[in-house]
Amino acid sequence: MEVSTLYNTVVLVFALSPEEEMHNKPIPKGTPLFEQLTAHTLKIVQKTGFPYIHVNEQAQSGITFGERFTNSIQKAFDQGYDQVITIGNDTPELSAAHILEAHHRLKANQLVLGPSTDGGFYLMGLCRSHFDRAKFEALPWQTAVLTNALLALVSALNLKTYKLPVLFDIDCTADLKRCIAAMDRIPEIILQLVFYLLQGAKGTELFVASKNYSFVRKGASHNRGSPVLF
């Protein structure tokens, strides 16, 4: 993919195949959900107009997660990009606005971090000058202290940081209920699959039958309350 002369920024979309996701995340029958999460994420990136690279398991190299992640970033810089925005495929609230805001902050030479509720992050944006490969690789990847460790590293490197809103990602069945609580910000097809996984076919049929979501909310439509689980 050619480097964009307008932005010189690339988005790395880390999204494994549904089959590989099933090995890593304990969500039974979750294959269709993983497929839709990836499709939704790619559609969001396409809305921004930025060039992007879908980084699946075949496109990664390295033994540890940290090696694979930093190798992918290094490869993007080696291809001539000056700013890299990394995202995953498991944050259903992610929007094009988050990516555009990250790009805006990168132009001001700020490292951008989108923290997730589990202590990791759903988005990281960095400039070529921010990237110390060895130090980034040594971060405690896939742990609940990753965000704090990254912020400490950024502080040690005397970099300015911009934090996006905290969002949740989907790693296990328990996270699916978060989609219901945030349903106004979740794509309809993903909600449909979430209801199916949580409630079975009956839940999906009810979701499709109600376009105003009244069947899952307490109270009148003007006073939306807590979701009701069947």
C-alpha positions as CSV (number, residue, x, y, z in Angstrom):
1,M,0.0,0.0,0.0
2,E,1.4,3.4,-1.0
3,V,2.1,6.0,1.6
4,S,-0.5,8.7,1.7
5,T,1.1,12.0,0.7
6,L,-1.7,13.9,2.4
7,Y,-1.5,12.3,5.8
8,N,1.5,10.1,5.9
9,T,-0.4,8.2,8.6
10,V,-1.4,4.5,8.6
11,V,-3.8,2.7,10.7
12,L,-2.8,-0.8,11.8
13,V,-5.9,-2.9,12.5
14,F,-4.9,-5.9,14.7
15,A,-7.6,-8.4,14.0
16,L,-7.0,-12.2,14.0
17,S,-9.1,-14.6,12.0
18,P,-12.3,-15.7,13.8
19,E,-10.8,-19.2,14.1
20,E,-7.8,-17.8,15.9
21,E,-9.9,-15.5,18.1
22,M,-11.8,-18.6,19.2
23,H,-8.6,-20.1,20.5
24,N,-7.8,-16.9,22.5
25,K,-11.1,-15.8,23.8
26,P,-13.6,-17.9,25.9
27,I,-16.8,-16.9,24.0
28,P,-18.6,-20.1,22.9
29,K,-20.1,-19.9,19.4
30,G,-18.4,-16.5,19.0
31,T,-17.2,-16.9,15.4
32,P,-19.9,-14.8,13.8
33,L,-19.4,-12.1,16.4
34,F,-15.6,-11.9,15.7
35,E,-16.4,-11.7,12.0
36,Q,-18.7,-8.8,12.5
37,L,-16.4,-7.0,14.9
38,T,-13.6,-7.1,12.3
39,A,-15.9,-6.0,9.5
40,H,-17.2,-3.1,11.6
41,T,-13.7,-2.0,12.6
42,L,-12.5,-2.0,9.0
43,K,-15.6,0.0,7.9
44,I,-14.8,2.6,10.6
45,V,-11.2,2.9,9.4
46,Q,-12.4,3.3,5.8
47,K,-14.6,6.2,6.8
48,T,-11.5,8.1,7.9
49,G,-9.8,8.0,4.5
50,F,-6.5,6.9,6.0
51,P,-4.6,4.0,4.5
52,Y,-4.7,0.9,6.7
53,I,-3.2,-2.5,7.1
54,H,-5.1,-5.4,8.4
55,V,-2.7,-7.2,10.7
56,N,-3.9,-10.8,11.1
57,E,-1.9,-13.8,12.3
58,Q,-0.3,-14.3,8.9
59,A,0.9,-10.7,8.8
60,Q,2.6,-10.9,12.2
61,S,6.1,-12.1,13.1
62,G,7.6,-12.8,16.5
63,I,7.2,-15.2,19.4
64,T,5.6,-13.0,22.1
65,F,2.7,-10.6,21.8
66,G,5.1,-7.7,22.5
67,E,7.4,-8.8,19.7
68,R,4.6,-9.2,17.2
69,F,3.0,-5.8,18.1
70,T,6.3,-3.8,17.9
71,N,7.4,-5.6,14.8
72,S,4.2,-4.6,13.1
73,I,4.8,-0.9,14.1
74,Q,8.4,-1.0,13.0
75,K,7.4,-2.4,9.6
76,A,5.0,0.4,9.1
77,F,7.7,3.0,9.9
78,D,10.1,1.1,7.6
79,Q,7.5,1.5,4.8
80,G,7.8,5.3,5.1
81,Y,4.9,6.3,7.4
82,D,5.6,8.9,10.0
83,Q,2.6,8.3,12.2
84,V,1.0,5.0,13.1
85,I,-2.4,4.5,14.8
86,T,-2.9,1.0,16.2
87,I,-6.4,-0.4,17.0
88,G,-7.9,-3.8,17.7
89,N,-11.1,-5.3,16.5
90,D,-12.7,-5.9,19.9
91,T,-13.9,-2.4,20.8
92,P,-17.5,-2.0,19.5
93,E,-17.8,1.6,20.7
94,L,-14.8,2.7,18.6
95,S,-15.7,5.3,16.1
96,A,-14.1,7.1,13.2
97,A,-14.0,10.2,15.4
98,H,-11.6,8.6,17.8
99,I,-9.2,7.8,15.0
100,L,-9.5,11.3,13.5
101,E,-8.9,12.9,16.9
102,A,-5.8,10.6,17.3
103,H,-4.5,11.9,14.0
104,H,-5.1,15.5,15.0
105,R,-3.1,15.0,18.2
106,L,-0.3,13.2,16.4
107,K,0.1,16.3,14.2
108,A,0.8,18.2,17.4
109,N,3.5,15.6,18.3
110,Q,1.4,14.0,21.1
111,L,1.4,10.3,21.8
112,V,-2.2,9.2,21.8
113,L,-3.7,6.5,24.1
114,G,-7.2,5.1,24.2
115,P,-7.4,3.3,27.5
116,S,-9.7,0.3,27.9
117,T,-11.5,-0.7,31.1
118,D,-9.4,-3.8,31.6
119,G,-6.1,-1.9,32.0
120,G,-5.0,-2.2,28.4
121,F,-5.7,0.1,25.5
122,Y,-7.9,0.0,22.4
123,L,-5.9,2.6,20.5
124,M,-2.4,3.9,20.4
125,G,-1.1,6.6,18.1
126,L,2.6,7.4,17.9
127,C,5.0,9.3,15.7
128,R,8.2,7.9,14.4
129,S,10.2,10.0,16.9
130,H,8.2,8.4,19.8
131,F,9.0,4.8,19.0
132,D,11.7,3.1,21.1
133,R,11.3,-0.4,19.9
134,A,13.2,-2.2,22.7
135,K,11.4,-0.2,25.4
136,F,8.0,-0.7,23.9
137,E,8.6,-4.4,23.4
138,A,9.5,-4.8,27.1
139,L,6.1,-3.4,28.3
140,P,3.9,-5.9,30.2
141,W,1.7,-6.7,27.3
142,Q,-1.7,-8.5,27.9
143,T,-1.8,-7.5,31.6
144,A,-4.0,-5.2,33.6
145,V,-1.1,-2.8,34.2
146,L,-0.2,-2.2,30.6
147,T,-1.7,1.3,30.4
148,N,0.0,2.5,33.5
149,A,3.3,1.0,32.4
150,L,3.0,2.7,29.0
151,L,2.2,6.1,30.6
152,A,5.2,5.7,32.9
153,L,7.4,5.0,29.8
154,V,6.0,8.0,28.0
155,S,6.7,10.2,31.0
156,A,10.3,8.8,31.2
157,L,10.7,9.7,27.5
158,N,9.4,13.2,28.1
159,L,6.6,12.8,25.6
160,K,3.3,14.7,25.6
161,T,0.3,12.4,25.9
162,Y,-3.3,12.8,24.9
163,K,-5.9,10.3,26.3
164,L,-9.0,9.4,24.5
165,P,-12.2,8.3,26.5
166,V,-12.0,5.0,28.3
167,L,-13.9,2.2,26.3
168,F,-14.4,-1.5,26.9
169,D,-13.3,-4.3,24.8
170,I,-14.7,-7.8,24.3
171,D,-12.5,-10.5,25.7
172,C,-15.0,-13.0,27.3
173,T,-18.7,-13.7,27.6
174,A,-19.0,-11.4,30.7
175,D,-18.0,-8.5,28.4
176,L,-21.0,-9.0,26.2
177,K,-23.3,-7.5,28.8
178,R,-21.4,-4.3,28.5
179,C,-22.7,-4.1,24.9
180,I,-26.2,-4.0,26.2
181,A,-25.5,-1.3,28.6
182,A,-23.9,0.8,25.8
183,M,-26.4,-0.3,23.1
184,D,-26.9,3.2,21.7
185,R,-23.3,3.2,20.6
186,I,-23.1,-0.4,19.4
187,P,-23.8,-1.4,15.7
188,E,-27.1,-3.2,15.3
189,I,-25.7,-6.4,13.8
190,I,-23.3,-6.8,16.7
191,L,-26.1,-6.3,19.2
192,Q,-28.1,-8.9,17.5
193,L,-25.2,-11.4,17.8
194,V,-24.7,-10.4,21.4
195,F,-28.3,-11.1,22.3
196,Y,-28.0,-14.4,20.5
197,L,-25.0,-15.4,22.5
198,L,-26.5,-14.3,25.8
199,Q,-30.1,-15.4,25.3
200,G,-30.2,-17.8,22.4
201,A,-32.3,-17.6,19.3
202,K,-35.3,-16.1,21.2
203,G,-33.3,-13.1,22.1
204,T,-32.3,-12.5,18.5
205,E,-35.9,-12.8,17.3
206,L,-37.0,-10.2,19.9
207,F,-34.1,-7.9,18.9
208,V,-35.0,-8.0,15.2
209,A,-38.7,-7.5,16.0
210,S,-38.2,-4.3,18.0
211,K,-36.5,-1.4,16.2
212,N,-36.7,1.0,19.1
213,Y,-35.1,-1.5,21.5
214,S,-38.1,-0.9,23.9
215,F,-38.1,-4.6,24.8
216,V,-34.7,-4.3,26.6
217,R,-35.2,-1.1,28.4
218,K,-37.2,-0.2,31.5
219,G,-39.6,2.8,31.5
220,A,-40.7,5.0,28.6
221,S,-38.5,5.7,25.6
222,H,-37.8,9.2,26.9
223,N,-36.5,7.9,30.2
224,R,-34.1,5.1,29.3
225,G,-33.1,2.9,32.2
226,S,-31.1,-0.2,32.9
227,P,-31.3,-3.0,30.3
228,V,-33.6,-5.9,31.0
229,L,-32.2,-9.3,30.5
230,F,-34.6,-12.1,29.6
